[in-house]
């Protein structure tokens, strides 16, 4: 579930940083910084979702 959110945040951050050419300050917030924060949170969400997912259960065969 969090992999989708992580990918979304990564894409939003990358679009803000590399594709947006408009005013980089909106209401006192620097969009480049917000983009890097979104990329970091997206990467963290992807990594945590992979680490925290339940592993395979071993089946004991007799």
Secondary structure, DSSP 4 states (H G I P E B T S, - for coil): -HHHHHHHHHHHHHIIIII--S-SEETTEEHHHHHHHHHHHHHHHHHHHHHHS--PPP----
